[in-house]
Amino acid sequence: HTRLRTVTGVQTCALPISEKHQITVRMELPSDAWHVQADNQRLKQVLLNLLSNAIKYNREFGRVTVACTAPSEGRLLISVIDTGAGIAADNLGQLFEPFNRLGAEQTSIEGSGLGLVLTKRLVDLMEGRLTVSSEVGQGSTFAVELPRAEPPVSRKSHHGEVKLVQAAAKARTVLYIEDNLANVSLVEDILEDRPEIHLLTAQQGGLGLDLARQHHPDLI
């Protein structure tokens, strides 16, 4: 049960990248607390990937908007909207093909063409749906639809006591760059009971470097 403050946290991670490219990032979030049925860490990864793409493939002094809406009862839609060059309708079906960058390899924009493939896989694993719409010259919208959830109750530890997850006085940040989801899950499980360790994960080298420059982790 992930609260949508995750979206705000992801915006904070993306700000250094957006400032570098002179892109404005705007949030359009509901005033009340909405929750979705999703894995918090993987939802962050999905939104970071989409935000990173929306910034990198935008125009100079462009804009990225993150909006949350409820298209139907029990569902929530998180949209990442950019003002980039857009994608031709004939090419939309190729977006989720591994290593297919739709000609971007001929530009200075870095990437492997795996980001959207991994993003779609994560969304599918969370029983969600990733869609894209685009108009050449106007921009693109990538939308993640997930099941809506009720606010969670207090989480309890293995001993049945309420687990208070608070930042320790000497908190440490660990950045884990790994494209194998099973390995990421293993490290998350290992560190679950270590609230003094703040874990950041990235499934792409470029995004990992961006997070490293921003957060200056104690361990990579």
C-alpha positions as CSV (number, residue, x, y, z in Angstrom):
1,H,0.0,0.0,0.0
2,T,2.1,2.9,-1.3
3,R,1.2,6.4,-0.5
4,L,1.5,8.8,-3.4
5,R,4.0,11.0,-1.5
6,T,6.4,8.6,-3.4
7,V,5.7,10.8,-6.4
8,T,7.0,13.9,-4.6
9,G,10.1,12.0,-3.4
10,V,10.8,11.0,-7.0
11,Q,10.5,14.6,-8.1
12,T,13.2,15.5,-5.6
13,C,15.5,12.8,-7.1
14,A,14.8,14.1,-10.7
15,L,15.4,17.8,-10.0
16,P,19.2,17.8,-10.5
17,I,18.7,16.1,-13.9
18,S,15.9,18.6,-14.9
19,E,18.1,21.6,-13.8
20,K,20.9,20.4,-16.0
21,H,18.6,20.3,-19.0
22,Q,16.7,23.4,-18.0
23,I,13.4,21.6,-17.7
24,T,10.6,22.6,-15.4
25,V,9.0,19.7,-13.4
26,R,5.4,20.4,-12.2
27,M,3.2,18.2,-9.9
28,E,-0.6,18.0,-10.1
29,L,-1.4,15.8,-7.1
30,P,-4.7,15.3,-5.2
31,S,-5.0,17.2,-2.0
32,D,-6.0,14.1,0.0
33,A,-3.8,11.1,0.6
34,W,-4.2,8.5,-2.2
35,H,-2.7,5.0,-2.0
36,V,-2.0,2.3,-4.6
37,Q,-1.4,-1.4,-4.3
38,A,2.2,-1.5,-5.4
39,D,5.8,-2.2,-4.3
40,N,7.1,1.2,-3.0
41,Q,10.7,0.7,-4.3
42,R,9.7,-0.5,-7.7
43,L,7.1,2.2,-8.1
44,K,9.9,4.7,-7.4
45,Q,12.0,3.0,-10.0
46,V,9.2,3.2,-12.6
47,L,8.6,6.9,-12.0
48,L,12.3,7.7,-12.0
49,N,12.7,6.0,-15.3
50,L,9.7,7.8,-16.9
51,L,10.8,11.1,-15.4
52,S,14.3,10.7,-16.6
53,N,13.2,9.9,-20.2
54,A,10.7,12.8,-20.1
55,I,13.5,15.2,-19.2
56,K,16.2,13.8,-21.5
57,Y,14.0,13.7,-24.6
58,N,12.4,17.1,-23.9
59,R,13.1,20.3,-25.7
60,E,15.3,23.0,-24.1
61,F,13.3,25.0,-21.5
62,G,10.5,22.4,-21.8
63,R,8.1,21.2,-19.1
64,V,7.3,17.9,-17.5
65,T,4.0,17.4,-15.6
66,V,3.3,14.5,-13.2
67,A,-0.5,14.2,-12.7
68,C,-2.6,11.7,-10.7
69,T,-6.2,11.0,-11.6
70,A,-8.8,8.2,-10.9
71,P,-10.1,7.0,-14.3
72,S,-12.4,4.5,-12.7
73,E,-13.4,3.1,-9.3
74,G,-10.6,1.2,-7.8
75,R,-7.9,2.4,-10.2
76,L,-5.4,5.2,-10.1
77,L,-3.5,6.7,-13.1
78,I,-0.1,8.4,-12.7
79,S,0.8,10.3,-15.9
80,V,4.2,11.7,-16.9
81,I,3.6,14.3,-19.6
82,D,6.5,16.0,-21.5
83,T,6.7,18.7,-24.2
84,G,9.3,17.0,-26.3
85,A,9.4,16.2,-30.0
86,G,6.8,13.4,-29.7
87,I,6.7,10.0,-31.3
88,A,5.1,9.1,-34.6
89,A,2.2,6.8,-34.4
90,D,3.9,4.2,-36.5
91,N,6.8,4.0,-34.0
92,L,4.7,3.6,-30.8
93,G,4.6,-0.1,-31.1
94,Q,8.4,-0.3,-31.1
95,L,8.9,1.6,-27.8
96,F,9.0,-1.5,-25.7
97,E,11.4,-3.5,-27.9
98,P,14.8,-4.2,-26.2
99,F,17.6,-1.9,-27.5
100,N,15.3,0.0,-29.8
101,R,15.9,3.7,-29.2
102,L,14.0,4.9,-32.3
103,G,17.0,6.7,-33.8
104,A,18.1,8.3,-30.5
105,E,21.5,6.5,-30.8
106,Q,22.4,9.0,-33.5
107,T,22.1,11.9,-31.0
108,S,24.1,12.8,-27.9
109,I,21.4,11.4,-25.6
110,E,22.8,8.4,-23.7
111,G,20.9,5.2,-23.1
112,S,20.7,1.5,-23.9
113,G,17.1,1.2,-25.0
114,L,16.3,-1.1,-22.1
115,G,14.7,1.5,-19.7
116,L,11.1,1.3,-21.0
117,V,11.4,-2.5,-21.3
118,L,12.3,-2.8,-17.6
119,T,9.7,-0.2,-16.7
120,K,6.9,-2.0,-18.4
121,R,8.0,-5.3,-16.8
122,L,7.9,-3.7,-13.3
123,V,4.5,-2.3,-13.9
124,D,3.2,-5.7,-15.2
125,L,4.6,-7.4,-12.1
126,M,2.6,-5.0,-9.9
127,E,-0.6,-5.9,-11.8
128,G,-0.6,-2.5,-13.5
129,R,-0.7,-1.2,-17.0
130,L,1.8,1.1,-18.8
131,T,0.4,3.1,-21.8
132,V,1.7,5.8,-24.0
133,S,0.2,8.4,-26.2
134,S,2.1,11.0,-28.3
135,E,1.8,13.7,-30.9
136,V,4.7,14.7,-33.1
137,G,5.8,18.2,-32.2
138,Q,3.7,18.4,-29.1
139,G,5.1,15.8,-26.7
140,S,4.3,12.4,-25.1
141,T,2.3,11.0,-22.1
142,F,3.4,7.8,-20.4
143,A,0.7,6.7,-17.9
144,V,0.9,4.0,-15.2
145,E,-2.4,2.6,-14.1
146,L,-2.4,0.7,-10.8
147,P,-5.0,-0.7,-8.4
148,R,-6.1,1.8,-5.7
149,A,-5.8,0.7,-2.1
150,E,-7.0,1.7,1.4
151,P,-4.6,3.4,3.7
152,P,-2.4,0.7,5.4
153,V,-2.5,-0.1,9.1
154,S,0.6,0.2,11.2
155,R,3.2,-2.3,10.1
156,K,4.4,-4.8,12.7
157,S,7.8,-6.5,13.2
158,H,8.3,-10.3,13.3
159,H,7.8,-10.1,17.1
160,G,4.4,-8.5,16.7
161,E,5.5,-5.1,18.0
162,V,4.8,-1.9,16.0
163,K,7.9,-1.2,13.9
164,L,8.9,2.4,14.1
165,V,11.0,3.2,11.0
166,Q,12.9,6.4,11.9
167,A,16.0,7.9,10.6
168,A,19.0,6.9,12.7
169,A,21.4,9.5,14.0
170,K,24.1,8.1,11.7
171,A,22.0,7.1,8.7
172,R,23.8,5.7,5.7
173,T,22.8,5.7,2.1
174,V,23.5,2.7,-0.2
175,L,23.0,2.8,-4.0
176,Y,22.5,-0.5,-5.7
177,I,22.7,-0.6,-9.5
178,E,21.4,-3.9,-10.8
179,D,19.2,-5.0,-13.7
180,N,18.2,-8.3,-12.1
181,L,15.0,-7.9,-10.2
182,A,15.6,-11.1,-8.1
183,N,18.9,-9.6,-6.8
184,V,17.3,-6.3,-6.1
185,S,14.6,-8.0,-4.1
186,L,17.2,-10.0,-2.2
187,V,19.1,-6.9,-1.1
188,E,15.8,-5.1,-0.2
189,D,15.0,-8.1,2.1
190,I,18.4,-8.1,3.7
191,L,18.1,-4.4,4.5
192,E,14.4,-4.4,5.5
193,D,15.2,-4.4,9.2
194,R,17.9,-1.9,9.0
195,P,16.1,1.5,9.1
196,E,19.4,3.3,9.5
197,I,20.3,2.3,5.9
198,H,18.6,4.2,3.1
199,L,18.6,2.1,0.0
200,L,18.4,3.6,-3.5
201,T,18.2,1.3,-6.5
202,A,18.7,1.9,-10.2
203,Q,18.3,-0.6,-13.0
204,Q,20.3,1.5,-15.6
205,G,23.8,2.7,-15.3
206,G,23.1,6.2,-16.5
207,L,20.3,6.7,-13.9
208,G,22.6,5.2,-11.3
209,L,25.2,7.8,-12.0
210,D,22.6,10.6,-11.8
211,L,21.5,9.3,-8.4
212,A,25.1,9.0,-7.2
213,R,25.9,12.6,-8.2
214,Q,22.8,13.8,-6.3
215,H,22.9,11.7,-3.1
216,H,26.6,11.0,-2.6
217,P,25.9,7.6,-1.2
218,D,28.2,6.0,1.4
219,L,28.3,2.8,-0.6
220,I,27.7,1.9,-4.3
